[in-house]
Amino acid sequence: MATWTVVLLSVLGTLAVSFVAMNLMSGERRIQEQLERLYDTDDPQFRRSMSVLLGPPMLEGNHVRELVNGDQIFPAMLEAMRGAQRSLTFETFIYWSGQIGDQFAEVLSERARAGVKVHVLLDWVGSFKMEDRYLEQMKEAGVEVERYHKPHWSHLARLNQRTHRKVLVVDGRIGFTGGVGIADEWQGHAQDEHHWRDTHFCVKGPVVAQMQAVFTDNWIKATGRVLHGEAYFPALYPNGDQPAQMFSSSPTGGSESMHLMYLMSITAARHTIHLSSSYFVPDHLAVQALVDARKRGVRVRIITPGRFIDTATVRRASRARWGPLLEAGVEIAEFQPTMFHCKVLVVDGLLVSVGSTNFDNRSFKLNDEANLNVMDAAFAQRLIEVFERDWQRARPVTLQAWRHRPAREKLIEHAAALMRAQL
């Protein structure tokens, strides 16, 4: 083999190894020890700690409304967007071609033509199934559209870092967040395997300014442009009686915020934990926190996807981690009718955390995520009722059944679990 060929292959090999290493390594120190339990969720110190350690303070005077499945979610979002007078800011991971994609592109374009300032931030990977005609349509109408972390030689190290945030803000006054993506799979009411189960949330009140700040954070990263002024940050007044907080995490800053929030909430739990998780691959700290919660008498119930899941590797890696949880008495059930895409945590019938975050390493450490925390017993109770309805459509997994699953299945699951740092 010619010398120059050897040199070229060596260089390419070095670049490939460097690329993988850059995308796997983290620039921030991780939480390494179990949190000490110092307070319950109803202790004022818990709320103070959440505000100080996660960044933005918990704000009073909000109204958060749950929207269950596409039949409620998409009409509410589109109606709010059609009413926009000054600004529309929209960040999402999944945007695929289809009927829902058509409707969103049309409304965003129409509002831009009407003089509304419209800014759309799409993750490059998540919008890969989006036809170019959508981008052309929106840009021609005056929409500012950006693709987050589109591959480029100058920032290959960021290729594995996606924005998974799902934030829509209308006129700086109405916000939406939750688990839904812009695709036809989310239409309907989870009636069959082709219509996914999900929950989204409509928000009004002072916390909407924090939601807008989450959007502008990534907008600045993607464009270098700052959105400010009354069109984006108007004066906001109480619209309800719910304390709420919107915070974010990112590998480029505060990457442990989401992980910390879950660990703090589980550690503070005294009575119950209800977790709806579309991708449940807990690390050792999360597993230990859940086990410790059971040991002090907390009832822990978790719903995850069943056989209908868009990423089978995640389900396999998840099931490999269930042993210590089931042994401790954690109740786990797999949703049966369709893909279960919910991301909702309810602790002690008081704290509710909703947003884009999955219970896995990718959300805790690799993706840009955003969650809304609400401290309100009535709101928590409504979401527990939603959880109970989902539980009725799920199949509980017993410790005996988990232990006696086929050897081949165990082998595949443990192999998948080896990749959990990237899942």
Secondary structure, 3 states (H helix, E strand, C coil): CCHHHHHHHHHHHHHHHHHHHHHHCCCCCCCCCCCCCCCCCCCHHHHHHHHHHHCCCCEEEEEEEEEECHHHHHHHHHHHHHCCCCEEEEEECCECCCHHHHHHHHHHHHHHHCCCEEEEEEECCCCCCCCHHHHHHHHHHCCEEEEECCCCHHHHHHCCCCECCCEEEECCCEEEEECCCECHHHCCCCCCCCCCECEEEEEECCHHHHHHHHHHHHHHHHHCCCCCCCCCCCCCCCCCCEEEEEEEEECCECCCHHHHHHHHHHHHCCCEEEEEECCECCCHHHHHHHHHHHHCCCEEEEEEECCCCCCHHHHHHHHCCCHHHHHHCCEEEEECCCCECCEEEEECCCEEEEECCCECHHHHHHCEEEEEEEECHHHHHHHHHHHHHHHHCEEEECHHHHHCCCHHHHHHHHHHHCCHHHC
